[in-house]
C-alpha cells in the first residue's frame, strides 16, 4: 500500500489587485456625455432645432451631472481598504 499524501495545501483566492487608475477610468463617462451634448448643440445649430423647451431640464441635468462628478471624484480618489 502506498502512503497517503496528507500534506494539505490551502489556497486562498484573493481579489485581483486593481490598477491604480482603475477607479479614475470610471470618470471617462463625463467627457463622453459632454461630447454628446456638444453634438446635440451642433446639430441644433445646423438643422435649426428649437431647444427652448428643453433648456430648464437641460440645466437641471447639468447640475445633477456636476454633483455626480464631484461624488465620483471623491470615490475615485478614496484610499482602498482591504478587510481580511
Buried (B, 14 or more C-beta within 10 A) or exposed (E): EEEEEEEEEEEEEEEEEEEEEEBEEEBEEBEEBEEEBEEBEEEEEEEEEEEEEEEEEBEEEEEEBEEEEEEBBEEBEEEEEEEE
